[in-house]
Each structure stands twice: as C-alpha cells, then as structure tokens.
Amino acid sequence: MRVIAGSARSLRLKTLDGLDTRPTTDRIKETLFNIIGPSVYGAVFLDLFAGSGGIGIEALSRGAAEAVFVENNPRAMNCVRENLEFTRLASRASVMTEDVITALCRLEGRKVFDIVFMDPPYNCRYEEKVLQYLAGSDLVYDNTLIIVEASKETDFSYADEIGLSVIREKIYKTNKHVFLERAGVEEIC
C-alpha cells in the first residue's frame, strides 16, 4: 500500500500482518480520491476504523488541513502513528485509540468535519450505528460528505429514516463506497 498523490506521493505505508485489518487497495483508493478530490483540499477529515491509516494519510497528502484517526486496535494504531511519522504528516493529525462511538462522543463540541470516512469490518452493521450517531451529531455540517466502505451486499435502505441521503454509490468487484449526507442537501459528488 502506498500514498497515491500529493506531498507524500509514492511512499509505502506499513500495514498489519494477518486479518485484523483490510487495507483499501491502491486502485480503489485512487478511484475514491478521483471522486472526492476537489473537496479534500483544506478539509477537516475523520478516518473511522482507520486500520493502518491509508485513507486519512492520503487525504493529508492531498492537502486536507487536518485529520483525526480513530482505531480501537492498539497494534493498528501504532501502525498509523508510524505511517504518519514516516510521511511527515503527523503535525496535522491526531489519533484516538478507542471504540468509534466513544471517540465520537469525546469529539462532540470540539470538532466539525468536512469529510467522514469509515471502513468498518464488513457485514457487522457497525456503519449503521455510526451513521445513526452522525445523523444527529454536531460533528457534521449539513453538507459534510460521509463515505462508507462496505461489502457489496450491505444495505443502506435505512438511511432516509435516520435523516441521511445516499447521494452516490461506487461499486467495485467485492465492495463499494457509499456517499451520504444529511437529507435535503443538494448533491456535491
């Protein structure tokens, strides 16, 4: 896994061995950032279920003002820290080694995010709990872009009921990116 573009372009990132994390492939990461590219520069970025930090680091490399990484696996968070130091992006990042909902509660009133990305374990419905939280949270603006990486089969039909709209889906071979924002906001993707 490497940084695709920006100030840390071509630097190889460390990942955890084993099945504890599932890094987003370079090809899928490049497609994602081709979609959201212009909105990343100057953004406050939240990387939930961060794994080795590849998505948030890519955002920082492409000019995000700051990024917060949330990962409850201490080994994975050590990998995030090492990757931030290696890419020289640590000064614009903060890390939280804890459960995602606990981290969101702690961030409440302290930050508002322009882009929220999450890559939870597939088919466990963690994204549903996080989206329910974010729908009523002050951590997001009305036009905050929320992106979920999920298995291809993951159902987001509940989004309207909790006050979010699916504005785009990008489907890959085995997974997809789902782009959401608060309901009633004009499409930005």
C-alpha positions as CSV (number, residue, x, y, z in Angstrom):
1,M,0.0,0.0,0.0
2,R,1.3,3.4,-0.9
3,V,0.3,7.1,-0.9
4,I,-1.1,7.8,-4.4
5,A,-0.7,11.6,-4.7
6,G,0.3,14.8,-3.0
7,S,3.2,15.7,-0.7
8,A,3.8,12.0,0.4
9,R,3.3,10.6,-3.1
10,S,4.8,7.1,-3.7
11,L,5.7,6.5,-0.1
12,R,5.0,2.9,1.0
13,L,2.9,2.6,4.1
14,K,3.1,-0.2,6.7
15,T,0.2,-2.5,7.2
16,L,-0.6,-5.1,9.9
17,D,0.0,-8.7,9.0
18,G,-2.9,-11.0,9.3
19,L,-6.6,-10.4,9.0
20,D,-7.0,-7.8,11.8
21,T,-7.3,-5.0,9.1
22,R,-8.2,-4.9,5.5
23,P,-6.3,-2.1,3.7
24,T,-8.1,-0.4,0.9
25,T,-6.3,-1.3,-2.3
26,D,-4.4,1.4,-4.2
27,R,-6.7,1.1,-7.2
28,I,-9.9,1.6,-5.1
29,K,-8.2,4.4,-3.1
30,E,-7.3,6.2,-6.3
31,T,-10.9,5.9,-7.6
32,L,-12.2,7.2,-4.3
33,F,-9.9,10.3,-4.4
34,N,-10.7,10.9,-8.0
35,I,-14.4,11.3,-6.9
36,I,-13.8,13.4,-3.8
37,G,-10.6,15.1,-4.9
38,P,-11.5,18.8,-5.0
39,S,-13.3,18.7,-1.6
40,V,-10.3,17.3,0.2
41,Y,-8.0,20.3,0.0
42,G,-8.4,22.3,3.2
43,A,-10.9,19.8,4.7
44,V,-11.1,18.6,8.3
45,F,-11.1,14.8,7.7
46,L,-12.2,12.0,10.0
47,D,-10.9,8.5,9.4
48,L,-13.0,5.9,11.4
49,F,-11.9,2.3,11.8
50,A,-8.7,3.7,10.4
51,G,-6.7,0.4,10.2
52,S,-3.2,1.5,9.1
53,G,-4.4,5.0,8.3
54,G,-4.1,4.8,4.5
55,I,-7.2,6.8,3.6
56,G,-6.6,9.7,6.1
57,I,-2.9,9.8,5.2
58,E,-3.9,10.1,1.5
59,A,-6.3,13.0,2.4
60,L,-3.5,14.8,4.4
61,S,-1.0,14.2,1.5
62,R,-3.6,15.8,-0.9
63,G,-3.9,18.9,1.3
64,A,-6.5,18.2,4.0
65,A,-6.0,20.7,6.7
66,E,-6.1,18.1,9.4
67,A,-7.2,14.5,10.1
68,V,-8.4,12.6,13.1
69,F,-7.8,8.8,13.1
70,V,-9.9,6.5,15.2
71,E,-8.9,2.9,15.6
72,N,-9.5,0.7,18.7
73,N,-6.8,-1.9,17.9
74,P,-3.6,-0.7,19.6
75,R,-1.4,-2.6,17.1
76,A,-3.1,-0.9,14.2
77,M,-2.9,2.5,15.8
78,N,0.9,2.0,16.3
79,C,1.0,1.4,12.5
80,V,-1.0,4.6,11.9
81,R,1.4,6.6,14.1
82,E,4.5,5.1,12.3
83,N,2.9,5.9,8.9
84,L,2.2,9.5,10.0
85,E,5.8,10.0,11.1
86,F,7.2,8.3,8.0
87,T,5.1,10.5,5.7
88,R,5.9,13.6,7.8
89,L,2.2,14.3,8.2
90,A,1.9,13.8,12.0
91,S,1.8,17.5,12.8
92,R,-1.6,17.8,11.1
93,A,-3.1,14.6,12.6
94,S,-4.5,13.4,15.9
95,V,-5.1,9.8,16.9
96,M,-7.7,8.2,19.2
97,T,-7.2,4.5,20.2
98,E,-10.7,3.7,21.3
99,D,-14.1,2.5,20.2
100,V,-15.6,4.6,17.4
101,I,-18.8,5.7,19.3
102,T,-16.7,6.6,22.4
103,A,-14.4,8.7,20.2
104,L,-17.3,10.4,18.5
105,C,-18.8,11.3,21.9
106,R,-15.4,12.7,23.0
107,L,-15.1,14.8,19.8
108,E,-18.5,16.3,20.2
109,G,-18.3,20.0,20.6
110,R,-14.6,20.1,19.8
111,K,-14.5,19.4,16.0
112,V,-16.7,19.6,13.0
113,F,-15.7,17.5,10.0
114,D,-16.0,18.3,6.3
115,I,-15.4,14.6,5.3
116,V,-16.0,11.5,7.3
117,F,-14.7,8.2,6.0
118,M,-15.3,4.8,7.6
119,D,-14.2,1.3,6.7
120,P,-15.7,-0.9,9.4
121,P,-15.5,-4.7,9.5
122,Y,-17.8,-5.9,6.7
123,N,-21.3,-7.3,7.5
124,C,-21.3,-6.4,11.2
125,R,-23.6,-3.4,10.9
126,Y,-21.2,-1.1,12.7
127,E,-21.7,1.5,9.9
128,E,-25.4,1.7,10.8
129,K,-24.7,2.6,14.4
130,V,-22.2,5.2,13.4
131,L,-24.5,6.7,10.8
132,Q,-27.3,6.9,13.3
133,Y,-25.0,8.8,15.6
134,L,-23.7,11.2,12.9
135,A,-27.2,11.9,11.6
136,G,-28.0,13.8,14.9
137,S,-24.5,15.0,15.7
138,D,-22.8,18.4,15.7
139,L,-19.7,16.7,14.4
140,V,-21.0,17.1,10.8
141,Y,-22.3,20.1,8.8
142,D,-25.4,19.7,6.6
143,N,-23.1,19.2,3.6
144,T,-20.5,17.0,5.3
145,L,-19.6,14.2,3.0
146,I,-19.9,10.8,4.7
147,I,-18.3,7.9,2.9
148,V,-18.7,4.2,3.9
149,E,-16.6,1.4,2.5
150,A,-18.7,-1.7,2.8
151,S,-19.3,-5.1,1.3
152,K,-21.2,-5.1,-2.0
153,E,-24.3,-6.6,-0.2
154,T,-24.5,-4.1,2.6
155,D,-28.0,-2.5,2.6
156,F,-28.3,1.3,3.2
157,S,-32.1,1.5,2.7
158,Y,-32.5,2.8,6.3
159,A,-30.5,6.0,5.6
160,D,-33.6,8.1,4.8
161,E,-35.3,7.0,8.0
162,I,-32.3,8.4,10.1
163,G,-32.1,11.7,8.1
164,L,-29.3,10.8,5.7
165,S,-29.4,10.5,1.9
166,V,-27.4,8.2,-0.3
167,I,-26.1,10.6,-3.0
168,R,-23.8,8.1,-4.8
169,E,-22.6,4.6,-4.8
170,K,-19.4,3.3,-6.5
171,I,-19.5,-0.5,-6.8
172,Y,-16.3,-2.5,-7.2
173,K,-15.7,-6.2,-7.6
174,T,-16.4,-7.2,-3.9
175,N,-17.1,-4.0,-2.1
176,K,-18.5,-0.5,-2.6
177,H,-18.2,3.1,-1.5
178,V,-21.5,4.7,-0.4
179,F,-21.6,8.5,-0.2
180,L,-24.1,10.1,2.1
181,E,-25.0,13.5,3.5
182,R,-27.8,14.9,5.6
183,A,-31.2,14.6,3.8
184,G,-32.4,17.6,1.9
185,V,-28.9,18.9,0.9
186,E,-28.0,19.3,-2.8
187,E,-25.7,16.7,-4.3
188,I,-22.0,17.5,-4.2
189,C,-20.5,14.5,-5.9
